[in-house]
């Protein structure tokens, strides 16, 4: 009899563990499954509609940095997921860097200020794109894009703005800096007496 009880006890413990794992996997897939079950909106195929969609997406991309936070369910389910490192791609362009960019600057000056562009299209040689993508391990996603347009090898105009400052970017990567408060000195202040040195005659 004791052998049967030990085997039964091991079986129920493994069954409970397997059921818990199955529930966790089912719940972790619910967030992505919920977004995939919605029907896709109809797509217009005429040239004017696709040009309008391209202009809208370019305006959204050039509007500045966008940050998307993770939902509460995703944050809770990340307890059960493996470690996810931060992933950074592209050129980070801060607001301070963009403030130095002016119309009339040469390509070398732009390269000095913003770095080498990530995207240089052979068919659009007068356009440099600086996309940026930062995916934090906690699910936070930050994207931004700056586009510089040239005419006769000088800056004609540029798009982008509302970018984070360098301090905000460092705080986003490493977390805000914690400043320790100095404790006030509780000792009483002693008066200081100063005597003039004796002069020789």
C-alpha positions in Angstrom: 0.0 0.0 0.0 2.7 2.6 0.8 4.3 2.1 -2.6 1.0 2.8 -4.4 0.5 6.0 -2.4 4.0 7.3 -3.2 3.5 6.6 -6.9 0.1 8.3 -6.8 1.5 11.3 -5.0 4.3 11.7 -7.6 1.7 11.4 -10.4 -0.6 14.1 -8.9 2.3 16.5 -8.3 3.5 16.1 -11.9 0.0 16.5 -13.2 -0.5 19.7 -11.2 2.8 21.0 -12.5 1.9 20.2 -16.1 -1.6 21.8 -15.7 0.0 25.0 -14.3 2.5 25.1 -17.2 -0.3 24.6 -19.7 -2.3 27.5 -18.2 0.7 29.8 -18.2 1.5 29.0 -21.8 -2.2 29.5 -22.8 -2.4 32.9 -21.0 0.9 34.1 -22.4 -0.4 33.5 -25.9 -3.7 35.2 -25.2 -2.4 38.8 -25.7 -0.9 38.1 -29.1 -3.8 35.8 -30.1 -6.4 38.5 -29.2 -4.7 41.0 -31.6 -4.6 38.4 -34.4 -8.3 37.5 -34.3 -9.5 40.9 -35.4 -10.4 41.1 -39.0 -8.0 43.2 -41.1 -9.3 46.5 -42.4 -10.0 46.6 -46.1 -7.0 47.8 -48.2 -7.5 50.4 -50.9 -5.5 49.6 -54.0 -5.8 52.8 -56.0 -2.7 55.0 -56.4 -4.1 58.0 -54.6 -5.1 56.0 -51.5 -1.7 54.2 -51.3 0.1 57.6 -51.7 -2.1 59.0 -48.9 -1.3 56.1 -46.7 2.5 56.5 -47.4 2.3 60.2 -46.5 0.4 59.4 -43.3 2.9 56.7 -42.2 5.8 59.1 -43.1 4.2 61.9 -41.0 3.8 59.5 -38.1 7.3 58.3 -38.3 8.8 61.8 -38.6 6.6 63.2 -35.8 9.2 62.4 -33.3 10.0 59.6 -30.8 7.1 57.3 -29.9 7.2 55.1 -26.9 4.8 52.1 -26.4 4.4 50.7 -22.9 3.7 47.0 -22.2 0.3 46.1 -20.9 -0.3 44.9 -17.3 -0.9 41.4 -18.5 2.3 41.3 -20.5 4.3 42.7 -17.5 2.8 40.0 -15.3 3.5 37.2 -17.8 7.1 38.3 -18.2 7.7 36.8 -14.7 7.5 33.4 -16.4 9.5 34.3 -19.5 13.3 34.1 -19.9 15.6 37.1 -19.7 15.2 39.5 -22.5 18.1 42.0 -23.2 17.6 45.5 -24.4 17.9 45.8 -28.2 19.0 49.0 -29.8 19.3 49.5 -33.6 19.9 52.5 -35.7 21.3 56.0 -34.9 20.2 57.8 -31.8 19.6 61.4 -32.6 18.9 63.6 -29.5 17.1 66.9 -29.5 20.3 68.7 -28.8 21.9 67.2 -31.9 18.9 68.1 -34.0 18.9 71.7 -32.7 22.4 72.1 -34.3 21.2 71.0 -37.7 20.6 73.9 -40.0 19.6 74.4 -43.6 22.6 75.1 -45.8 25.0 72.7 -44.0 27.1 70.4 -46.1 27.0 66.6 -46.1 30.2 66.4 -44.0 28.7 68.8 -41.4 25.6 66.6 -41.2 27.7 63.5 -40.8 29.7 65.2 -38.1 26.5 66.2 -36.2 24.3 63.1 -36.6 26.8 60.4 -37.7 26.7 58.3 -40.8 23.1 57.6 -42.0 21.8 54.1 -41.5 19.8 54.3 -44.8 21.3 55.8 -48.0 19.2 54.8 -51.0 20.9 54.7 -54.3 17.7 55.9 -56.0 17.3 58.8 -53.6 20.8 60.1 -53.1 19.6 63.4 -51.8 17.9 61.8 -48.8 19.5 60.5 -45.6 17.4 58.6 -43.0 18.3 58.1 -39.4 15.9 55.6 -37.9 16.2 54.5 -34.3 14.6 51.5 -32.5 15.0 50.6 -28.8 13.2 47.5 -27.4 13.6 47.3 -23.7 13.5 43.9 -22.0 10.4 44.9 -20.1 8.4 45.4 -23.3 8.8 49.2 -23.7 9.4 50.1 -27.4 10.8 53.5 -28.5 11.1 54.5 -32.1 12.1 57.7 -33.8 13.2 58.8 -37.3 15.0 61.9 -38.7 15.2 62.5 -42.4 17.5 65.0 -44.0 16.9 66.2 -47.6 19.8 67.7 -49.6 19.8 69.9 -52.7 23.0 70.7 -54.4 24.9 68.8 -51.6 23.6 71.1 -48.9 20.7 70.6 -46.4 17.5 71.8 -48.0 15.2 70.7 -45.1 14.9 68.0 -42.5 12.0 66.2 -40.8 11.8 64.9 -37.3 11.5 66.5 -33.9 10.1 66.0 -30.5 13.1 63.7 -29.8 14.3 62.8 -26.3 17.2 64.7 -24.8 20.5 62.9 -24.1 19.6 62.9 -20.3 16.2 61.3 -21.0 17.8 58.7 -23.2 20.3 57.7 -20.5 17.5 57.6 -17.9 15.5 55.4 -20.2 18.5 53.0 -20.7 20.0 52.9 -17.2 17.1 54.2 -15.1 17.0 57.6 -13.3 20.0 58.6 -11.3 19.3 58.3 -7.5 20.8 61.1 -5.6 21.6 60.4 -1.9 20.5 63.2 0.4 23.1 64.5 2.7 22.2 64.2 6.4 22.5 67.5 8.3 25.3 67.7 10.8 23.9 67.5 14.3 27.0 68.8 16.1 26.8 72.4 17.4 28.8 75.0 15.5 31.8 76.3 17.4 32.7 79.9 17.0 36.0 80.5 15.3 38.4 83.2 16.5 41.0 84.6 14.2 44.0 86.4 15.6 46.2 88.7 13.5 49.9 87.7 13.4 52.2 90.0 15.3 54.1 92.4 13.1 57.8 93.0 13.5 59.1 96.6 13.9 
